[in-house]
Amino acid sequence: MAIEAADTVWVLISSAMVLLMVPGLALFYGGLVQRKNVLSSMMHSFVAMGVMALVWVLAGYSLAFGEGNWFVGDLEYAFLKGIDAYSVTGTIPTYAFVAFQGMFAIITPALISGAIVGRVKFKSYIAFIALWGLIVYAPVCHWVWGGGFLTGEALDFAGGTVVHITAGMSSLAILTYLGKRRGYGVDTLKPHNITLTLLGAGILWFGWFGFNAGSALAANEIATLAFLTTLVAPAAAGFVWMAVEWHHLGHPTALGFATGVLAGLVAITPAAGFVTPMAAIPIGAITSFICYQAVMLKNRFGYDDSLDAFGVHGVGGIIGALLTGVYASVGGEGLLLGNSSQLMIQLEGVVLTIIYASACTLLIGFVLNRTIGLKVTESEENIGLDKTQHGEAAYNV
């Protein structure tokens, strides 16, 4: 096919928007941690831009989009071998496709950092995301988008399964080795700067238009559909979270609204180009309500999902993927149009991804824990990771 200039421009702009989401994530997470761990938390997002960009072009892209087999791609494109400035994917240069998909590979492991702040060694985190990108992200990406056994079957427009379920379930799994933060459940571990979190949420919402609408890989009617659904679903989700919190706590909080918006963004990701805007509203609303309950569960079960990576991304990704199988009406038909088999395919993809991501993360965590170690010492945790891991302080006042 011939290269379309408009499509190429849109995908390149979308790629830059998705990359901007990573500093947005850094701000979102950075505002939620204690003052002594601000830089450490933000570095987890920023270093992913360096580490995962290299992992992606060296081997990740090939494992995800190489021909391979039903499970994983081969190494035909390792080091981007066989791709040059004149290679074409669809109506865009292949380099643009590599870059766009690479942004997803960057932000996905960074999402996991929200579950492990204040506890993990920085060198271990780098090793973890590099291994996780190759062992977990690339194969699941191949399953859904790269020619694997779910390609053309499961509906995942922009990464509900590939991005959010993998990251969310891996967040829960890695907690097995890290345990709780010191003082969790006893001391009040309050966010140090909610204003940073709100700024981060705004940047994430902005970038998510590139995340979802860019996944059309063209400047066309499906991109505009995904753009609009990415507006209304998080709007509904933010409103529902605020309303539930208002009823539960007696007042609406800024953090609650921002978290609801994020849950809505997660939920609409797999459905963005497959549902109408009017269907996107209940998808956001339903997911927000369920994610609120999931976040409350950590207090009951006592696991320390520090910044609710599992409660929002894991649970939100699962609900969003399933609701895609219910509401799909564009480019596919869901349960409401009489196609119950689509919902079962969605469920299959969700279950297999949960099992695979969790098992592989446990394996990676076990190996790293037994070799270089995962958790910082008690003394380092007390002092804070900004100083002990990076020799810096966020605020020198």
C-alpha positions as CSV (number, residue, x, y, z in Angstrom):
1,M,0.0,0.0,0.0
2,A,1.1,3.6,-0.6
3,I,2.1,5.8,2.3
4,E,-0.6,8.4,3.2
5,A,0.9,11.6,4.5
6,A,-2.1,12.4,6.8
7,D,-2.0,9.0,8.4
8,T,1.8,9.2,9.0
9,V,1.5,12.6,10.6
10,W,-1.3,11.5,12.9
11,V,0.6,8.4,14.0
12,L,3.7,10.4,14.7
13,I,1.8,13.0,16.7
14,S,0.0,10.2,18.6
15,S,3.3,8.6,19.3
16,A,4.6,11.8,20.9
17,M,1.4,12.2,22.9
18,V,1.7,8.7,24.3
19,L,5.3,9.4,25.3
20,L,4.2,12.5,27.1
21,M,1.9,10.2,29.1
22,V,5.0,8.8,30.8
23,P,6.0,12.2,32.5
24,G,2.3,12.5,33.2
25,L,2.4,9.2,35.0
26,A,5.5,10.3,36.9
27,L,3.7,13.3,38.2
28,F,0.5,11.3,39.0
29,Y,2.5,8.7,41.0
30,G,5.1,11.2,42.3
31,G,2.4,13.3,44.0
32,L,0.9,10.3,45.8
33,V,4.1,9.1,47.6
34,Q,5.8,10.4,50.7
35,R,8.2,13.3,50.3
36,K,11.3,11.1,50.8
37,N,10.4,8.9,47.7
38,V,9.3,11.5,45.2
39,L,12.3,11.3,42.9
40,S,12.5,7.6,43.2
41,S,8.9,7.2,42.1
42,M,9.3,9.6,39.2
43,M,12.5,7.9,38.1
44,H,10.7,4.6,37.7
45,S,8.6,6.2,34.9
46,F,11.4,8.2,33.4
47,V,14.0,5.4,33.3
48,A,11.4,3.2,31.5
49,M,11.7,5.7,28.5
50,G,15.3,4.9,28.2
51,V,15.4,1.2,29.1
52,M,12.3,0.0,27.2
53,A,12.9,2.1,24.1
54,L,16.2,0.1,23.7
55,V,14.7,-3.2,24.6
56,W,11.9,-2.6,22.1
57,V,14.1,-1.9,19.1
58,L,16.7,-4.5,19.9
59,A,14.3,-7.5,20.4
60,G,10.8,-6.5,21.8
61,Y,9.3,-5.4,18.5
62,S,10.4,-8.5,16.7
63,L,9.1,-10.8,19.5
64,A,5.8,-8.9,19.3
65,F,5.4,-8.5,15.5
66,G,7.7,-11.0,14.0
67,E,6.0,-13.9,12.2
68,G,6.9,-16.5,14.8
69,N,4.1,-18.8,15.8
70,W,0.8,-18.7,17.7
71,F,2.6,-17.7,21.0
72,V,5.4,-15.3,20.2
73,G,7.1,-13.7,17.3
74,D,10.6,-14.7,16.0
75,L,13.7,-12.6,15.8
76,E,13.5,-11.7,12.1
77,Y,13.2,-8.0,13.1
78,A,15.8,-8.1,15.9
79,F,17.8,-4.8,15.8
80,L,15.2,-3.7,13.3
81,K,16.9,-5.9,10.7
82,G,15.1,-5.8,7.3
83,I,13.4,-2.5,8.1
84,D,14.4,0.8,6.5
85,A,13.0,4.2,5.7
86,Y,11.1,2.9,2.8
87,S,9.4,-0.1,4.6
88,V,5.6,0.3,4.8
89,T,3.1,-1.0,7.3
90,G,-0.5,-0.3,6.2
91,T,-0.5,3.3,5.0
92,I,2.4,4.5,7.2
93,P,6.2,3.9,7.2
94,T,7.1,0.9,9.3
95,Y,9.4,3.1,11.4
96,A,6.3,5.1,12.5
97,F,4.6,1.9,13.4
98,V,7.6,0.7,15.4
99,A,7.7,4.0,17.2
100,F,4.0,4.1,18.1
101,Q,4.0,0.5,19.4
102,G,7.2,1.2,21.3
103,M,5.5,3.9,23.3
104,F,3.1,1.3,24.6
105,A,6.0,-1.0,25.5
106,I,7.5,2.0,27.5
107,I,4.5,3.0,29.6
108,T,3.2,-0.5,30.4
109,P,6.0,-1.6,32.8
110,A,6.1,1.9,34.2
111,L,2.5,1.4,35.4
112,I,3.6,-1.5,37.6
113,S,5.9,0.9,39.6
114,G,2.8,2.3,41.2
115,A,2.4,-0.9,43.3
116,I,6.0,-1.1,44.5
117,V,7.1,2.5,45.4
118,G,9.3,3.0,48.4
119,R,10.5,-0.6,48.6
120,V,12.4,-1.8,45.5
121,K,16.1,-1.4,44.6
122,F,16.6,0.8,41.6
123,K,18.9,-1.7,39.8
124,S,16.4,-4.5,40.4
125,Y,13.6,-2.4,39.0
126,I,15.6,-1.8,35.8
127,A,16.3,-5.5,35.5
128,F,12.7,-6.3,36.2
129,I,11.2,-4.1,33.5
130,A,13.7,-5.2,30.9
131,L,12.9,-8.9,31.5
132,W,9.2,-8.2,31.9
133,G,9.1,-6.4,28.6
134,L,10.5,-9.4,26.7
135,I,8.9,-12.2,28.7
136,V,5.4,-10.8,29.4
137,Y,4.6,-7.8,27.3
138,A,6.0,-8.9,23.9
139,P,4.3,-12.3,23.8
140,V,0.9,-10.9,24.9
141,C,1.2,-8.2,22.3
142,H,1.9,-10.9,19.7
143,W,-1.2,-12.8,20.9
144,V,-3.5,-9.9,20.4
145,W,-2.0,-7.7,17.7
146,G,1.0,-9.5,16.1
147,G,-0.5,-12.5,14.5
148,G,-0.9,-14.8,17.6
149,F,-3.9,-16.9,18.5
150,L,-6.1,-14.0,19.7
151,T,-5.3,-11.7,16.7
152,G,-8.6,-11.0,14.8
153,E,-10.6,-12.8,17.5
154,A,-10.3,-10.8,20.8
155,L,-11.3,-7.1,20.5
156,D,-8.6,-4.9,22.1
157,F,-8.5,-1.6,20.2
158,A,-5.6,0.1,22.2
159,G,-4.4,-2.2,24.9
160,G,-6.9,-3.2,27.6
161,T,-5.5,-6.7,27.7
162,V,-2.0,-6.0,26.3
163,V,-1.3,-3.0,28.5
164,H,-3.6,-2.8,31.5
165,I,-4.3,-6.4,32.5
166,T,-0.7,-7.4,32.1
167,A,0.5,-4.4,34.2
168,G,-2.3,-4.7,36.8
169,M,-1.9,-8.4,37.4
170,S,1.9,-8.2,37.5
171,S,1.6,-5.4,40.0
172,L,-0.3,-7.7,42.3
173,A,2.1,-10.6,41.7
174,I,5.3,-8.7,42.4
175,L,4.0,-7.7,45.8
176,T,4.6,-11.3,46.9
177,Y,8.3,-10.6,47.1
178,L,8.2,-7.0,48.3
179,G,5.5,-7.1,51.0
180,K,4.2,-4.0,52.7
181,R,5.8,-0.6,53.2
182,R,7.0,0.0,56.8
183,G,4.1,1.5,58.7
184,Y,1.5,0.4,56.3
185,G,-1.8,0.0,58.2
186,V,-0.3,1.6,61.3
187,D,1.0,5.0,60.3
188,T,-0.8,7.5,58.0
189,L,1.1,7.3,54.7
190,K,-0.4,10.4,53.1
191,P,0.3,11.7,49.6
192,H,2.8,14.6,49.8
193,N,1.4,16.7,46.9
194,I,-2.0,16.1,45.3
195,T,-1.5,19.0,43.0
196,L,1.2,17.1,41.2
197,T,-1.2,14.2,40.9
198,L,-3.9,16.3,39.4
199,L,-1.5,17.8,36.8
200,G,-0.4,14.3,36.0
201,A,-4.0,13.1,35.5
202,G,-4.6,16.0,33.1
203,I,-1.5,15.1,31.1
204,L,-2.5,11.4,31.1
205,W,-6.0,12.3,29.7
206,F,-4.5,14.5,27.0
207,G,-2.0,11.8,26.0
208,W,-4.7,9.1,26.0
209,F,-6.3,10.7,23.0
210,G,-3.1,9.7,21.1
211,F,-3.1,6.3,22.9
212,N,-6.6,5.4,21.7
213,A,-7.3,7.4,18.6
214,G,-3.8,6.8,17.4
215,S,-4.4,3.1,17.5
216,A,-6.6,3.5,14.4
217,L,-3.2,3.9,12.7
218,A,-4.9,6.4,10.3
219,A,-6.5,9.8,10.2
220,N,-10.0,8.4,9.6
221,E,-13.5,8.0,11.0
222,I,-12.4,5.3,13.5
223,A,-9.8,7.6,14.9
224,T,-12.5,10.3,15.5
225,L,-14.8,7.7,17.1
226,A,-12.0,6.6,19.5
227,F,-11.2,10.2,20.2
228,L,-14.8,10.9,21.3
229,T,-15.2,7.7,23.4
230,T,-12.0,8.7,25.1
231,L,-13.6,11.9,26.1
232,V,-16.9,10.7,27.5
233,A,-16.0,7.4,29.2
234,P,-13.5,9.0,31.7
235,A,-15.9,11.9,32.2
236,A,-18.6,9.4,33.3
237,A,-16.1,7.4,35.4
238,G,-14.8,10.5,37.2
239,F,-18.4,11.6,38.0
240,V,-19.4,8.1,39.3
241,W,-16.2,7.8,41.5
242,M,-16.9,11.3,42.9
243,A,-20.5,10.4,43.6
244,V,-19.7,7.1,45.3
245,E,-17.0,8.7,47.4
246,W,-19.3,11.6,48.3
247,H,-21.8,9.1,49.6
248,H,-19.2,6.9,51.3
249,L,-17.0,9.6,52.9
250,G,-19.3,12.5,53.1
251,H,-17.2,14.7,50.7
252,P,-15.8,14.5,47.2
253,T,-12.0,14.6,46.9
254,A,-9.7,15.8,44.1
255,L,-7.8,12.5,44.3
256,G,-11.0,10.5,44.0
257,F,-12.1,12.3,40.9
258,A,-8.7,11.9,39.3
259,T,-8.6,8.2,40.1
260,G,-12.1,7.8,38.6
261,V,-11.0,9.5,35.4
262,L,-8.0,7.1,35.2
263,A,-10.3,4.1,35.7
264,G,-12.5,5.3,32.9
265,L,-9.5,5.8,30.6
266,V,-8.4,2.3,31.3
267,A,-11.8,0.9,30.7
268,I,-12.4,2.5,27.3
269,T,-8.9,1.5,26.0
270,P,-10.0,-1.9,24.6
271,A,-13.3,-0.6,23.4
272,A,-12.4,2.9,22.0
273,G,-12.9,2.1,18.3
274,F,-15.5,-0.6,18.7
275,V,-18.3,1.1,20.6
276,T,-20.4,4.2,20.2
277,P,-20.0,7.3,22.4
278,M,-23.3,6.4,24.1
279,A,-22.0,3.0,25.0
280,A,-18.7,4.4,26.2
281,I,-20.6,6.2,29.0
282,P,-21.9,3.1,30.8
283,I,-18.5,1.4,30.2
284,G,-16.8,4.2,32.1
285,A,-19.5,4.4,34.8
286,I,-19.7,0.6,35.5
287,T,-15.9,0.2,35.6
288,S,-15.4,3.2,37.9
289,F,-17.9,1.8,40.4
290,I,-16.2,-1.7,40.4
291,C,-12.7,-0.2,40.6
292,Y,-13.8,1.9,43.6
293,Q,-14.8,-1.3,45.4
294,A,-11.6,-3.1,44.3
295,V,-9.5,-0.3,45.8
296,M,-11.4,-0.6,49.0
297,L,-10.6,-4.4,49.1
298,K,-6.9,-3.8,49.8
299,N,-7.8,-2.5,53.2
300,R,-9.8,-5.7,53.9
301,F,-7.1,-8.1,52.6
302,G,-4.1,-6.2,53.7
303,Y,-2.0,-6.2,50.5
304,D,0.0,-2.9,49.9
305,D,-0.9,-1.9,46.3
306,S,0.7,1.5,47.1
307,L,-0.9,3.6,44.3
308,D,-3.7,1.2,43.2
309,A,-2.0,-0.1,40.1
310,F,-4.0,-3.4,40.5
311,G,-7.2,-1.8,41.7
312,V,-7.4,0.6,38.7
313,H,-5.3,-0.9,35.9
314,G,-5.8,-4.6,36.6
315,V,-9.5,-4.5,37.5
316,G,-10.3,-1.7,35.1
317,G,-8.6,-3.5,32.2
318,I,-10.5,-6.7,33.0
319,I,-13.9,-5.0,33.2
320,G,-13.2,-2.9,30.1
321,A,-12.2,-5.9,28.1
322,L,-15.3,-7.8,29.1
323,L,-17.6,-4.8,28.5
324,T,-16.1,-4.5,25.0
325,G,-17.6,-7.9,24.4
326,V,-20.9,-6.6,25.6
327,Y,-21.2,-3.2,23.9
328,A,-19.2,-3.7,20.6
329,S,-21.1,-2.5,17.6
330,V,-18.5,-1.0,15.3
331,G,-16.1,-3.4,13.5
332,G,-17.5,-6.2,15.6
333,E,-20.6,-7.3,17.4
334,G,-21.0,-7.9,21.1
335,L,-23.5,-9.5,23.4
336,L,-26.1,-6.7,23.1
337,L,-26.3,-7.4,19.3
338,G,-26.8,-11.1,20.0
339,N,-23.1,-12.3,19.6
340,S,-22.5,-14.0,22.9
341,S,-19.4,-15.8,21.5
342,Q,-17.5,-12.5,21.4
343,L,-17.9,-12.1,25.2
344,M,-16.6,-15.6,25.6
345,I,-13.6,-14.8,23.4
346,Q,-13.0,-11.7,25.5
347,L,-13.2,-13.8,28.7
348,E,-10.7,-16.3,27.2
349,G,-8.2,-13.5,26.5
350,V,-8.6,-12.0,30.0
351,V,-8.2,-15.3,31.8
352,L,-5.1,-16.4,29.8
353,T,-3.5,-13.0,30.2
354,I,-4.1,-13.0,34.0
355,I,-2.5,-16.5,34.3
356,Y,0.4,-15.8,32.0
357,A,1.3,-12.3,33.3
358,S,1.0,-13.4,37.0
359,A,3.0,-16.6,36.6
360,C,5.8,-15.0,34.6
361,T,6.0,-12.0,37.0
362,L,6.3,-14.4,39.9
363,L,9.1,-16.2,38.1
364,I,11.0,-13.0,37.3
365,G,10.5,-11.8,40.8
366,F,11.8,-15.1,42.2
367,V,15.0,-15.0,40.1
368,L,15.8,-11.4,40.9
369,N,15.0,-11.8,44.5
370,R,17.4,-14.8,44.8
371,T,20.2,-13.1,42.8
372,I,20.5,-9.3,43.1
373,G,17.6,-8.9,45.6
374,L,14.5,-6.9,45.2
375,K,13.7,-5.0,48.4
376,V,15.8,-2.3,50.0
377,T,17.0,-2.6,53.5
378,E,14.9,-1.5,56.5
379,S,17.3,1.4,57.0
380,E,17.1,2.5,53.4
381,E,13.3,2.4,53.5
382,N,13.2,4.5,56.6
383,I,15.6,7.2,55.1
384,G,13.8,7.2,51.8
385,L,14.8,6.0,48.3
386,D,15.5,9.5,47.0
387,K,18.7,9.7,49.1
388,T,19.6,6.0,49.4
389,Q,19.1,5.1,45.7
390,H,19.8,8.4,43.9
391,G,21.7,10.6,46.4
392,E,19.2,13.4,45.8
393,A,16.3,15.1,47.4
394,A,13.2,16.4,45.7
395,Y,13.0,19.6,47.9
396,N,16.2,21.3,49.2
397,V,14.5,23.7,51.5
